[in-house]
Amino acid sequence: MKKSIILMLLVCFIIIAAQSQTSPQYWTGDGKQGITITATELRGVSLSPDEQHLLLLIQANILGIFQKYSAMTVLDQLYLENIYQQQKLSLSGIFSDEDAIRVGRLTNAHYIISGSLTKVTNNYLLDLAVTNVTSGERVASYVPRQVSLQSLKDFSAIGEACRDLLLQLGVNLNEQAINELQKTETNSTVMIAAEALAKGQVADRRGDIVEAAIFYYQAASSDPSLQEAIQRVSVASASISSGNLGFAVRNRLHEHDSWRTLVNEIKSFYSNHYPYEFRFNPDIDIKEGSIDFSNRTSEFSIPIRLAPSDEWKKINEFRKGLNTARGNSSWSFNLQKVGPSVITIDFQVVNAGNTVLATTTHTFSNLSETKMMDAILTFKEVNTDDINGLTLRINTVNGIPRERITESGVIQINISGFTIGDVRRRAKLHRGITSLCLLTNIEMDENPPYKTAWRAIEVSYNKPIGILLAGYQLALGETTYIGPSMGFLIPGENISLYSTGVFEFGYYQHWEGIITIGKSCWMTPSLNIGIMKGKDDFYFNLNYKRTWHQGTQTNAVSIGISFQLDS
C-alpha cells in the first residue's frame, strides 16, 4: 500500500540556532511595572574631545541595564533624540536637575536618571541620581566615586551603579541579577560595538556624517544584534545621498580619506552580512516525485527564492553620495561590487527524531541587486519508513554553519508570510486532499408563516484544487436533493474558512425551486459559508446555508464534523 508522505513542513528553519526562549526574570515582585523611566546624557567635566563619546556610552549602558533588569518601561536614546528634535532642543547640555525634569515631562516619564562624569587625573568621577519628574524629589542616588576608563568600557562601573539605583527604587533583584551586574563584560565585540556606536553619535552631532557612518558600520559589524546601529546607518545614508556630507569635511584630502574608509567598512560589512533575503516562494507548491517501491524511497521538490533585501537602498544612497563627493576627481575606490558573488546554501530534511533523511545544495550565482531568483530544491531517496514530521532546515550558507547564521546575521530569512499551518495544509491540498462533511440541520423560511423542513443528514464531498473546491452535496429528509458544488477554501493552522455554491436538484417540502422539473422536482441555487476548526484530519464545522426559492429564501445554520481523506 502506498505510504502517504504528509509533509509536515514546520517551516521553522532551524537555521535559528539559538531558538527563542523566555528571557530570565531578574527580580521578584512587580519589578516596578507601570513606571516609565529614561536617562539624559551625563554632564561632562574636563573631558577632552576624544572622551565625549563616553557620555553617550554610559547613557546607553544605563538604559540597557534598566530595560533588562526591571519591568519598567525604558525610553531609549532614539526616542529621546526624536523628542529633542521635535522640541528643537540641543542633544547635549541637559545638565541641571531642572533640565532633566523638563526632559522627563516632555517624554511623560515618571523618573529620569541624570548625572556627571568628571575627569580626575587618570580616572573619572561618576555621579548618578534618579529624580521623580512630578515632585522633583531625588528618589535614588549613586554616591560619587572614582572609576577607571576600562571599567566604563567593560560596563562594570555602570553595572555596579545601576544595581544600587535599582535597589533604591524598590526593584527586588534576585541573586542572578546581582551577580551579573557585578561582572565585567568579557565579550570584546560587544564592547567595541557599543563604543563605536557612541563615537558615531558624537561624529553625527558635529556634522561629520561620513565619519558617523563609518562608526555605525563598525558597530553593526562587531555586534549584528545592535539594531540601533543599523537604524542609524539608514539615517546617515539618506543624509549623504541628499548631499549633506557634514561640516567636518574641510578639504579634499580629508574628504577622500574619509570616503575610502567608509567604502572599506561598507564592503567589509556586506561581505559578512549579505544584502539578500532567503525565503520560500509565495506560490509554494510542494510536489511529490517518483516513488521507488523496491527501495521504499520517494523524492519531492520545493521552490525557494533569493531576493535582494532593503539594504540595497542604503548601498545605492552611499553610491550616490560617493559620486557627488568624488565629482570629476579620479579616486581609486568605488562601491560597484558589494556583497558576495555567489550564495551556496546546503539544505537538510530531518524527521521528528532529528535524523537527516536527505540533503541537497543549491548555488545562486550572477546575483542581482534588483531581481529575485527562484530555484527548485529536489530531495531524492527519502526513506518513507523514516518519515515522521519532516522539517526543512538550512545546514550551511557559503560554508557558514547554521549555528552561526543568526548570531552573525549572515542572511535574512523570511517564510514569505506563510504560517506553519498554511504550508502544511497547502502541501496536503496540492497532493490531492479531499474533504467529507456530515451535517444535520433545520431549514427555515425567512418570510411568514416561517415554514420549516428537516434535513436528517447532509453530506458534502469536495476536491480541493489549489484553494478552489469542486464536488457535490447530498441531503436526505423533508428536503432531499443532490447537486454539484463549487467554491474555495482558505486554510489556516487550526481554523479554515470555506464557501461553496451548490445547484440543487431535488424535492422541497414547502417551496418551489427556481426551475420546475415535473410536479414535485425542482432545481435551485444555494450558498454555504462556514468555518472548520481542528487539525490533522478531523474538524468541527459551523455552516450557514442560504437557498433561493420562488418568491422566498430559506436559511439554515448547522454544526457537524469534517474528515480529510487522501484521494
PLY file of the C-alpha trace (Angstrom):
ply
format ascii 1.0
element vertex 567
property float x
property float y
property float z
element edge 566
property int vertex1
property int vertex2
end_header
0.00 0.00 0.00
1.39 3.40 -0.96
2.66 5.22 2.07
1.43 8.78 2.06
4.19 11.32 2.62
2.41 14.01 4.63
4.93 16.87 4.53
4.53 18.48 7.89
6.75 21.35 6.81
7.10 23.13 10.07
8.85 25.72 8.03
10.64 26.52 11.27
14.11 26.96 9.88
16.38 25.54 12.42
18.83 28.00 10.93
17.88 29.88 14.04
20.49 28.23 16.17
19.56 29.98 19.34
15.88 29.22 19.38
13.83 31.85 21.10
13.47 31.14 24.76
11.73 33.03 27.51
14.14 35.59 28.93
15.02 35.00 32.58
13.36 37.28 35.11
15.91 39.07 37.23
13.62 40.28 40.01
10.91 39.19 42.39
7.69 41.12 42.84
6.42 43.52 40.19
9.83 44.89 39.13
8.24 48.40 39.25
5.98 47.59 36.35
3.96 50.59 35.23
6.82 53.04 35.80
8.36 54.82 32.80
11.99 55.86 33.09
14.67 57.38 30.89
18.18 58.82 31.22
19.70 62.04 29.92
23.22 62.28 28.61
25.60 62.88 31.51
27.33 66.24 32.01
31.00 66.01 31.06
33.52 67.93 33.14
37.13 68.40 31.95
36.71 65.80 29.20
38.73 66.03 26.00
37.01 65.86 22.58
38.14 62.21 22.27
36.37 61.38 25.55
32.96 62.89 24.72
31.64 59.58 23.45
31.91 58.14 26.98
28.87 60.20 27.99
26.72 58.53 25.32
28.25 55.13 26.07
27.25 55.44 29.73
23.75 56.69 28.86
23.13 53.73 26.50
24.50 51.28 29.07
22.24 52.65 31.83
19.15 52.41 29.63
20.05 48.87 28.57
20.52 47.71 32.17
17.22 49.18 33.36
15.49 47.58 30.36
16.91 44.15 31.20
16.83 44.13 34.99
13.42 45.68 35.73
9.84 45.68 34.47
9.91 49.44 33.94
9.21 50.96 30.52
12.52 52.42 29.32
12.68 55.24 26.75
15.84 54.77 24.67
18.25 57.22 23.04
16.48 57.23 19.67
13.20 58.12 21.36
14.86 60.95 23.28
16.55 62.30 20.15
13.19 62.39 18.41
11.71 64.39 21.31
14.67 66.79 21.27
14.27 67.36 17.54
10.54 67.96 17.85
11.15 70.50 20.62
14.24 71.93 18.85
16.41 71.21 21.88
20.15 70.58 21.89
21.12 66.92 22.07
23.58 67.79 24.81
23.62 70.35 27.57
20.80 68.83 29.66
22.84 69.16 32.82
20.87 70.51 35.78
18.11 68.77 37.73
15.66 71.32 36.30
16.76 70.48 32.75
16.37 66.76 33.44
12.90 67.24 34.90
11.90 69.26 31.83
13.02 66.42 29.56
11.19 63.94 31.76
7.97 65.88 31.42
8.35 66.11 27.65
8.67 62.32 27.49
5.92 61.63 30.06
8.43 59.66 32.13
7.88 59.10 35.84
11.58 59.01 36.70
14.66 60.39 34.95
18.31 59.47 35.50
20.94 62.20 35.24
24.47 62.81 36.46
28.00 63.76 35.54
31.37 62.32 34.56
34.40 64.33 35.68
38.00 63.70 34.61
40.30 63.45 37.66
43.96 62.70 36.86
43.92 59.27 35.21
40.41 58.29 36.36
36.89 59.64 36.30
34.40 60.63 38.98
30.96 59.12 38.29
27.86 60.73 39.83
24.30 59.49 39.15
20.84 60.27 40.54
17.21 59.39 39.85
14.63 62.18 40.08
10.85 61.95 40.39
9.64 64.05 37.46
6.38 65.07 39.17
7.70 66.10 42.59
11.29 66.98 41.67
12.47 64.82 44.56
15.61 62.70 44.26
14.48 59.14 44.87
17.80 57.36 44.35
21.45 58.34 44.09
24.83 56.79 43.49
27.47 58.22 45.78
30.16 59.81 43.56
33.21 57.61 43.27
36.24 57.21 41.05
36.12 54.72 38.18
38.68 53.78 35.56
38.38 54.12 31.80
38.45 50.35 31.44
35.61 49.89 33.95
33.50 52.26 31.85
34.28 50.42 28.63
33.66 46.94 30.09
30.45 48.20 31.78
31.45 47.00 35.27
31.33 50.51 36.78
27.90 51.21 35.28
26.62 47.79 36.32
27.55 48.49 39.94
25.97 51.95 39.85
22.73 50.71 38.26
22.49 47.88 40.79
22.48 50.44 43.61
19.91 52.63 41.85
17.57 49.73 41.06
17.61 48.50 44.65
16.92 52.02 45.96
13.96 52.29 43.57
12.45 49.14 45.07
13.33 46.60 42.37
13.94 43.34 44.23
16.86 42.00 42.21
17.47 38.27 42.60
20.86 36.69 43.15
21.43 36.06 39.44
20.86 39.74 38.61
23.19 40.96 41.38
25.92 38.57 40.27
25.60 39.59 36.61
25.70 43.30 37.43
28.95 42.76 39.33
30.60 41.03 36.39
32.91 42.56 33.82
31.85 42.33 30.17
34.32 39.92 28.54
32.89 39.89 25.03
35.22 42.27 23.22
32.95 42.56 20.17
30.08 43.84 22.32
32.34 46.46 23.90
33.79 47.50 20.53
30.30 47.80 19.04
28.97 49.91 21.94
31.94 52.28 21.82
31.78 52.59 18.02
28.06 53.41 18.21
28.76 56.17 20.76
31.59 57.57 18.65
29.31 57.58 15.63
26.73 59.62 17.54
29.38 62.18 18.50
30.52 62.46 14.87
26.89 62.78 13.81
26.37 65.67 16.20
29.33 67.63 14.95
28.08 67.21 11.39
30.56 64.64 10.07
28.05 62.23 8.54
30.69 60.20 6.68
32.68 59.52 9.85
29.44 58.74 11.70
28.50 56.16 9.06
31.95 54.58 9.39
31.47 54.09 13.13
27.90 52.84 12.69
29.06 50.17 10.23
31.85 49.19 12.62
29.28 48.81 15.40
26.93 46.72 13.25
29.80 44.51 12.05
31.01 43.87 15.60
27.55 43.16 17.04
24.82 42.28 14.47
22.21 42.28 17.24
22.77 46.02 17.77
19.77 47.17 15.74
20.28 50.82 16.68
23.48 50.86 14.61
21.62 49.64 11.51
18.88 52.23 12.09
21.46 55.00 12.31
23.15 53.76 9.11
19.83 54.30 7.31
19.60 57.89 8.54
23.23 58.58 7.61
22.84 57.09 4.13
19.82 59.29 3.45
21.75 62.40 4.55
24.74 61.51 2.39
22.52 60.77 -0.61
20.91 64.21 -0.27
24.34 65.88 -0.42
24.65 66.59 3.31
28.27 65.47 3.75
28.90 67.30 7.02
30.80 70.39 8.04
33.88 68.50 9.20
34.97 67.74 5.63
37.38 70.65 5.49
39.42 69.77 2.42
39.55 67.34 -0.46
42.24 65.15 1.08
40.26 64.69 4.27
37.13 64.03 2.21
38.96 61.45 0.08
40.35 59.60 3.11
37.00 59.60 4.92
35.20 58.14 1.93
37.88 55.49 1.37
37.48 54.35 4.97
33.68 54.32 4.65
33.78 52.33 1.39
36.05 49.74 3.01
33.68 49.49 6.00
30.64 49.07 3.73
32.32 46.34 1.67
33.52 44.56 4.79
30.08 44.69 6.37
28.21 43.28 3.37
30.85 40.59 2.83
29.71 39.16 6.16
26.06 40.34 6.17
24.66 39.55 2.75
22.20 42.12 1.33
19.82 39.33 0.37
16.81 37.59 1.85
16.16 33.87 1.53
12.53 32.79 1.55
10.01 30.31 0.25
8.25 31.16 -2.97
4.92 32.87 -2.10
3.23 30.48 -4.57
4.65 27.48 -2.79
3.78 24.16 -4.36
5.25 21.09 -2.68
5.41 18.33 -5.25
5.93 14.66 -4.61
8.02 12.97 -7.26
8.63 9.38 -8.23
8.40 6.51 -5.76
10.79 3.58 -5.70
8.61 0.78 -4.37
11.51 -1.67 -4.20
13.69 0.52 -2.02
10.71 2.22 -0.32
12.01 5.70 -1.13
10.48 8.80 -2.65
11.55 12.23 -3.83
9.93 15.63 -3.55
10.69 19.18 -4.63
10.11 22.60 -3.07
10.52 26.03 -4.72
12.69 28.61 -2.95
13.57 32.24 -3.62
16.52 34.56 -3.05
15.56 38.23 -3.12
17.57 41.46 -2.78
16.96 42.98 0.66
16.26 46.59 1.60
19.98 47.01 2.31
20.48 47.81 -1.38
18.59 51.06 -0.84
21.27 52.14 1.66
24.06 50.98 -0.63
22.66 52.98 -3.54
22.33 56.06 -1.35
26.00 55.73 -0.40
26.88 55.29 -4.10
25.06 58.50 -4.91
26.84 60.33 -2.11
30.21 58.94 -3.22
29.65 60.10 -6.80
28.73 63.56 -5.54
31.81 63.76 -3.31
34.18 62.43 -5.97
32.99 64.81 -8.68
35.49 64.84 -11.54
38.35 63.56 -9.38
39.85 60.15 -10.03
39.51 58.10 -6.85
40.79 54.51 -6.78
37.84 53.06 -4.87
34.14 52.57 -5.59
31.04 50.69 -4.48
30.35 48.82 -7.70
30.87 45.36 -6.24
29.23 44.86 -2.85
28.35 41.59 -1.15
29.14 38.02 -2.19
29.46 36.92 -5.82
27.62 33.63 -5.13
25.50 32.22 -2.32
25.57 28.48 -1.79
23.01 27.03 0.61
23.10 23.47 1.90
19.68 22.13 2.95
18.66 19.15 5.06
15.41 17.34 5.67
15.16 15.78 9.13
12.40 13.85 10.85
10.96 14.22 14.35
13.87 12.18 15.70
16.34 14.69 14.22
17.57 12.09 11.73
18.80 13.60 8.46
16.81 11.92 5.69
18.10 13.83 2.67
20.37 16.72 1.70
20.70 18.98 -1.29
22.74 22.03 -2.22
21.89 24.99 -4.42
24.14 27.81 -5.59
22.72 31.19 -6.55
25.16 32.84 -8.96
25.02 36.02 -11.05
23.35 37.71 -8.10
21.14 40.68 -8.90
20.62 43.85 -6.91
17.05 44.23 -8.16
15.68 40.89 -9.33
14.52 37.87 -7.35
15.98 34.47 -8.17
13.85 31.31 -7.98
15.04 27.73 -7.77
13.67 24.24 -7.14
15.07 22.08 -4.36
14.82 18.37 -5.07
15.32 15.83 -2.30
15.91 12.29 -3.56
15.77 8.84 -2.00
13.85 9.88 1.10
13.14 6.72 3.07
9.38 6.61 3.54
9.69 4.37 6.61
11.62 7.13 8.42
9.18 9.90 7.67
7.65 11.28 10.85
7.08 15.01 10.88
9.53 16.36 8.34
11.42 19.60 8.90
13.38 21.52 6.28
16.43 23.36 7.61
19.47 25.18 6.35
22.72 23.45 7.21
25.23 25.97 5.87
25.36 29.22 3.90
28.63 29.63 1.97
30.15 27.14 4.37
28.98 29.00 7.49
27.16 26.54 9.80
23.59 27.24 10.84
24.67 27.78 14.46
26.43 30.99 13.38
23.96 32.26 10.78
21.65 34.07 13.19
24.45 35.11 15.54
26.40 36.78 12.73
23.39 37.96 10.70
24.78 36.43 7.50
21.46 36.39 5.63
17.86 37.29 6.35
15.30 34.50 6.47
11.65 35.04 5.58
8.85 32.48 5.17
7.01 34.90 2.87
4.04 35.32 5.16
3.22 31.62 5.36
2.35 30.22 8.74
3.25 26.65 9.61
-0.36 25.63 9.17
-0.67 27.36 5.81
2.26 25.43 4.40
1.16 22.12 5.86
-2.39 22.45 4.59
-1.39 23.73 1.19
1.01 20.85 0.90
-1.87 18.49 1.65
-4.24 20.28 -0.72
-1.81 20.20 -3.60
-1.32 16.49 -3.00
-4.99 15.80 -3.58
-6.59 16.04 -0.12
-10.35 15.61 -0.19
-12.97 16.55 2.39
-16.09 14.74 3.59
-18.60 16.66 5.76
-21.58 15.36 7.72
-24.21 17.89 8.87
-27.65 17.77 10.49
-29.86 20.87 10.39
-33.27 22.51 10.05
-34.18 24.88 7.21
-36.48 27.87 7.87
-38.36 30.24 5.56
-37.31 33.84 6.16
-40.83 35.14 5.41
-44.10 34.49 7.34
-45.50 31.98 8.15
-41.87 30.74 8.65
-42.23 27.20 7.36
-39.51 24.72 8.34
-38.13 21.48 6.96
-35.71 18.98 8.47
-32.70 17.54 6.76
-31.77 14.44 8.71
-28.35 14.33 7.09
-26.40 16.44 4.65
-23.18 15.21 3.12
-20.68 17.33 1.20
-17.76 15.97 -0.77
-15.19 18.44 -2.09
-11.97 18.01 -4.01
-9.56 20.93 -3.42
-7.78 22.30 -6.49
-5.38 24.85 -5.02
-7.70 26.93 -2.84
-10.70 26.07 -5.05
-13.22 23.39 -4.14
-15.20 21.25 -6.56
-17.57 18.44 -5.64
-21.19 17.73 -4.77
-23.70 17.96 -1.92
-26.39 15.49 -0.91
-29.26 15.92 1.60
-31.86 13.46 2.90
-35.00 14.39 4.85
-38.09 16.54 4.34
-35.86 18.35 1.89
-33.99 15.95 -0.36
-31.58 16.95 -3.10
-28.24 16.36 -4.80
-26.16 18.79 -6.81
-22.71 19.91 -7.94
-20.80 22.43 -5.83
-18.01 24.91 -6.46
-16.23 27.25 -4.04
-12.97 27.98 -2.25
-11.08 27.09 0.93
-8.73 29.38 2.91
-6.58 27.07 5.05
-5.28 28.10 8.45
-3.35 26.40 11.22
-6.36 25.44 13.35
-9.23 27.27 11.65
-10.07 27.18 7.93
-12.71 29.22 6.11
-14.74 27.99 3.15
-17.58 28.99 0.88
-19.38 26.88 -1.75
-22.21 27.42 -4.16
-24.49 24.45 -4.95
-27.03 23.95 -7.75
-29.56 21.59 -6.17
-31.78 19.03 -7.93
-34.49 17.59 -5.71
-37.67 17.80 -3.69
-38.54 20.61 -1.25
-41.24 20.16 1.39
-42.84 23.61 1.27
-41.11 25.51 -1.50
-40.66 25.52 -5.24
-37.27 25.79 -6.85
-36.27 28.40 -9.38
-36.66 25.83 -12.18
-39.50 23.26 -12.24
-38.96 19.66 -13.38
-42.29 17.81 -13.28
-44.75 18.33 -10.41
-42.51 17.76 -7.40
-38.94 18.10 -8.58
-37.12 21.40 -8.68
-33.74 22.97 -9.39
-32.48 25.89 -7.28
-29.19 27.53 -6.14
-27.80 27.73 -2.60
-24.75 29.21 -0.87
-22.74 27.74 2.03
-20.35 29.78 4.22
-18.57 28.18 7.15
-15.53 27.52 9.26
-13.73 24.30 10.14
-11.81 24.11 13.41
-9.36 21.35 14.14
-6.11 19.92 12.88
-4.58 16.86 11.33
-7.54 15.21 9.50
-10.51 15.91 11.80
-12.52 19.13 12.13
-15.69 20.53 13.68
-17.88 22.59 11.34
-20.13 25.61 11.73
-22.07 26.20 8.50
-24.55 28.83 7.27
-26.68 27.95 4.22
-28.95 30.20 2.16
-31.23 28.76 -0.53
-33.21 30.68 -3.15
-36.77 29.52 -3.99
-39.59 31.03 -5.97
-40.84 34.06 -4.04
-38.72 33.46 -0.91
-35.40 32.35 0.56
-34.57 29.94 3.35
-31.77 29.98 5.90
-30.15 27.21 7.89
-27.37 27.10 10.47
-25.82 23.74 11.22
-22.96 22.10 13.03
-21.16 18.96 12.05
-17.85 17.23 11.53
-15.40 17.01 8.66
-12.81 14.46 7.69
-9.89 14.96 5.33
-9.04 11.90 3.30
-6.31 11.14 0.79
-7.76 10.79 -2.69
0 1
1 2
2 3
3 4
4 5
5 6
6 7
7 8
8 9
9 10
10 11
11 12
12 13
13 14
14 15
15 16
16 17
17 18
18 19
19 20
20 21
21 22
22 23
23 24
24 25
25 26
26 27
27 28
28 29
29 30
30 31
31 32
32 33
33 34
34 35
35 36
36 37
37 38
38 39
39 40
40 41
41 42
42 43
43 44
44 45
45 46
46 47
47 48
48 49
49 50
50 51
51 52
52 53
53 54
54 55
55 56
56 57
57 58
58 59
59 60
60 61
61 62
62 63
63 64
64 65
65 66
66 67
67 68
68 69
69 70
70 71
71 72
72 73
73 74
74 75
75 76
76 77
77 78
78 79
79 80
80 81
81 82
82 83
83 84
84 85
85 86
86 87
87 88
88 89
89 90
90 91
91 92
92 93
93 94
94 95
95 96
96 97
97 98
98 99
99 100
100 101
101 102
102 103
103 104
104 105
105 106
106 107
107 108
108 109
109 110
110 111
111 112
112 113
113 114
114 115
115 116
116 117
117 118
118 119
119 120
120 121
121 122
122 123
123 124
124 125
125 126
126 127
127 128
128 129
129 130
130 131
131 132
132 133
133 134
134 135
135 136
136 137
137 138
138 139
139 140
140 141
141 142
142 143
143 144
144 145
145 146
146 147
147 148
148 149
149 150
150 151
151 152
152 153
153 154
154 155
155 156
156 157
157 158
158 159
159 160
160 161
161 162
162 163
163 164
164 165
165 166
166 167
167 168
168 169
169 170
170 171
171 172
172 173
173 174
174 175
175 176
176 177
177 178
178 179
179 180
180 181
181 182
182 183
183 184
184 185
185 186
186 187
187 188
188 189
189 190
190 191
191 192
192 193
193 194
194 195
195 196
196 197
197 198
198 199
199 200
200 201
201 202
202 203
203 204
204 205
205 206
206 207
207 208
208 209
209 210
210 211
211 212
212 213
213 214
214 215
215 216
216 217
217 218
218 219
219 220
220 221
221 222
222 223
223 224
224 225
225 226
226 227
227 228
228 229
229 230
230 231
231 232
232 233
233 234
234 235
235 236
236 237
237 238
238 239
239 240
240 241
241 242
242 243
243 244
244 245
245 246
246 247
247 248
248 249
249 250
250 251
251 252
252 253
253 254
254 255
255 256
256 257
257 258
258 259
259 260
260 261
261 262
262 263
263 264
264 265
265 266
266 267
267 268
268 269
269 270
270 271
271 272
272 273
273 274
274 275
275 276
276 277
277 278
278 279
279 280
280 281
281 282
282 283
283 284
284 285
285 286
286 287
287 288
288 289
289 290
290 291
291 292
292 293
293 294
294 295
295 296
296 297
297 298
298 299
299 300
300 301
301 302
302 303
303 304
304 305
305 306
306 307
307 308
308 309
309 310
310 311
311 312
312 313
313 314
314 315
315 316
316 317
317 318
318 319
319 320
320 321
321 322
322 323
323 324
324 325
325 326
326 327
327 328
328 329
329 330
330 331
331 332
332 333
333 334
334 335
335 336
336 337
337 338
338 339
339 340
340 341
341 342
342 343
343 344
344 345
345 346
346 347
347 348
348 349
349 350
350 351
351 352
352 353
353 354
354 355
355 356
356 357
357 358
358 359
359 360
360 361
361 362
362 363
363 364
364 365
365 366
366 367
367 368
368 369
369 370
370 371
371 372
372 373
373 374
374 375
375 376
376 377
377 378
378 379
379 380
380 381
381 382
382 383
383 384
384 385
385 386
386 387
387 388
388 389
389 390
390 391
391 392
392 393
393 394
394 395
395 396
396 397
397 398
398 399
399 400
400 401
401 402
402 403
403 404
404 405
405 406
406 407
407 408
408 409
409 410
410 411
411 412
412 413
413 414
414 415
415 416
416 417
417 418
418 419
419 420
420 421
421 422
422 423
423 424
424 425
425 426
426 427
427 428
428 429
429 430
430 431
431 432
432 433
433 434
434 435
435 436
436 437
437 438
438 439
439 440
440 441
441 442
442 443
443 444
444 445
445 446
446 447
447 448
448 449
449 450
450 451
451 452
452 453
453 454
454 455
455 456
456 457
457 458
458 459
459 460
460 461
461 462
462 463
463 464
464 465
465 466
466 467
467 468
468 469
469 470
470 471
471 472
472 473
473 474
474 475
475 476
476 477
477 478
478 479
479 480
480 481
481 482
482 483
483 484
484 485
485 486
486 487
487 488
488 489
489 490
490 491
491 492
492 493
493 494
494 495
495 496
496 497
497 498
498 499
499 500
500 501
501 502
502 503
503 504
504 505
505 506
506 507
507 508
508 509
509 510
510 511
511 512
512 513
513 514
514 515
515 516
516 517
517 518
518 519
519 520
520 521
521 522
522 523
523 524
524 525
525 526
526 527
527 528
528 529
529 530
530 531
531 532
532 533
533 534
534 535
535 536
536 537
537 538
538 539
539 540
540 541
541 542
542 543
543 544
544 545
545 546
546 547
547 548
548 549
549 550
550 551
551 552
552 553
553 554
554 555
555 556
556 557
557 558
558 559
559 560
560 561
561 562
562 563
563 564
564 565
565 566
